Amino acid sequence: MKKAPVLNGKTGRAMPKGKPWKKGQSGNPGGRPKKFSTLISDAIREQLGEIDPKTGMTYASVISGKMLEIIASQLEAGLLTREAIAFWKEAADRTEGRPSQKLEIDDQRGRTADETIDELLDRADARAKSLAE
């Protein structure tokens, strides 16, 4: 009886037996392809850095000025909604990248796990008592 070939789950094609590449040969010589979204972001960033001939400012400066005008007018008219704020935040995140988050790490070396757990439980008890009052 003939064995069924092993199929790749993503493509459905038969997988070759053994090692498909020669020793030292890369299975992906071109590397990971650039994502389409990265290509668009790169093109947008490049255009934002160009100078607007009408104003002599970069397109990024012109756009940010208009954005601030729109936000101010919406705020004055009482029309600044959560959705509008989310839009502006998303636009900034897409063009500038998200701001880095700083984490505070309490160094617990030099203390045993039991000591650390006891302190955390004491803090939790104190917080519960203060909230109950």
Phi and psi in degrees as a GROMACS rama.xvg file:
@    title "Ramachandran Plot"
@    xaxis  label "Phi"
@    yaxis  label "Psi"
@TYPE xy
-82.357  136.041  LYS-2
-77.855  141.613  LYS-3
-74.0109  142.08  ALA-4
-68.2695  150.194  PRO-5
-75.4779  126.585  VAL-6
-100.926  142.309  LEU-7
-73.148  132.877  ASN-8
-65.8701  -30.6643  GLY-9
-83.2951  -45.7495  LYS-10
-98.8538  -22.4794  THR-11
79.8279  3.67203  GLY-12
-87.347  157.118  ARG-13
-69.8712  136.664  ALA-14
-84.8359  137.911  MET-15
-68.949  150.341  PRO-16
-77.2589  148.06  LYS-17
73.2068  -153.589  GLY-18
-90.7956  125.073  LYS-19
-74.3305  -14.481  PRO-20
-121.232  155.234  TRP-21
-72.4745  159.659  LYS-22
-60.2236  129.392  LYS-23
87.0653  -6.29383  GLY-24
-93.2439  135.796  GLN-25
-82.0893  142.836  SER-26
-79.9557  -11.5045  GLY-27
-141.5  73.6174  ASN-28
-63.5369  -27.8657  PRO-29
-84.1662  -5.70983  GLY-30
76.9888  -179.549  GLY-31
-69.4582  129.963  ARG-32
-69.3344  149.105  PRO-33
-64.693  138.239  LYS-34
-71.7993  149.527  LYS-35
-59.8205  -40.1935  PHE-36
-64.2059  -33.8043  SER-37
-67.4215  -39.4576  THR-38
-62.5348  -42.039  LEU-39
-65.9061  -45.6049  ILE-40
-60.1374  -42.5197  SER-41
-61.7512  -42.3878  ASP-42
-65.7302  -40.6522  ALA-43
-64.9933  -44.7538  ILE-44
-59.7635  -40.8588  ARG-45
-62.3695  -44.3436  GLU-46
-69.1942  -34.4416  GLN-47
-64.6099  -26.1525  LEU-48
-82.5873  -10.7882  GLY-49
-74.929  158.573  GLU-50
-89.7809  131.799  ILE-51
-78.0611  120.303  ASP-52
-64.044  -26.1757  PRO-53
-72.16  -41.9494  LYS-54
-105.293  -20.4213  THR-55
78.5708  5.68916  GLY-56
-105.77  163.698  MET-57
-68.8346  155.644  THR-58
-61.0487  -32.191  TYR-59
-61.7986  -42.2645  ALA-60
-65.8729  -41.8573  SER-61
-62.3693  -47.2476  VAL-62
-64.9902  -43.7898  ILE-63
-64.9179  -36.1649  SER-64
-62.8371  -44.2287  GLY-65
-64.2417  -40.2364  LYS-66
-60.5282  -43.4014  MET-67
-65.4434  -37.4688  LEU-68
-62.1059  -45.487  GLU-69
-63.2388  -44.8993  ILE-70
-62.0865  -44.5308  ILE-71
-62.2075  -43.5615  ALA-72
-66.7332  -38.4263  SER-73
-65.5221  -38.8298  GLN-74
-65.072  -44.3092  LEU-75
-62.8453  -39.6219  GLU-76
-82.4598  -3.24803  ALA-77
72.5845  25.116  GLY-78
-106.015  4.6691  LEU-79
-76.5801  106.993  LEU-80
-100.734  169.874  THR-81
-60.5449  -37.642  ARG-82
-64.2279  -40.5226  GLU-83
-65.6034  -42.4523  ALA-84
-63.0574  -42.7581  ILE-85
-62.0026  -37.8504  ALA-86
-62.6721  -48.059  PHE-87
-64.4657  -39.7689  TRP-88
-63.123  -44.8828  LYS-89
-64.0862  -40.2844  GLU-90
-61.9907  -42.8982  ALA-91
-66.8695  -42.1197  ALA-92
-61.5283  -38.3302  ASP-93
-70.8965  -35.521  ARG-94
-91.2901  -35.1226  THR-95
-102.812  -18.4897  GLU-96
87.0212  154.073  GLY-97
-70.3493  145.799  ARG-98
-66.6168  147.668  PRO-99
-71.9136  144.981  SER-100
-100.975  134.175  GLN-101
-98.0368  132.435  LYS-102
-111.741  136.822  LEU-103
-97.2381  124.04  GLU-104
-114.571  123.492  ILE-105
-88.9113  118.679  ASP-106
-74.1892  117.204  ASP-107
-103.579  6.3306  GLN-108
-64.4205  145.126  ARG-109
94.5227  -7.78034  GLY-110
-120.476  148.916  ARG-111
-79.3836  163.423  THR-112
-61.6542  -38.6136  ALA-113
-62.9882  -40.9701  ASP-114
-63.7892  -42.2244  GLU-115
-64.4993  -44.254  THR-116
-64.0684  -43.3894  ILE-117
-59.3204  -43.3304  ASP-118
-63.824  -42.6411  GLU-119
-63.6881  -39.886  LEU-120
-65.8812  -39.5804  LEU-121
-62.4522  -43.0845  ASP-122
-62.1768  -42.7096  ARG-123
-63.2352  -41.3211  ALA-124
-62.8689  -44.5687  ASP-125
-62.5596  -41.097  ALA-126
-66.6591  -40.7355  ARG-127
-63.4171  -39.8966  ALA-128
-66.3398  -40.9619  LYS-129
-68.1663  -33.2845  SER-130
-73.4907  -30.5908  LEU-131
-72.6068  -24.5295  ALA-132
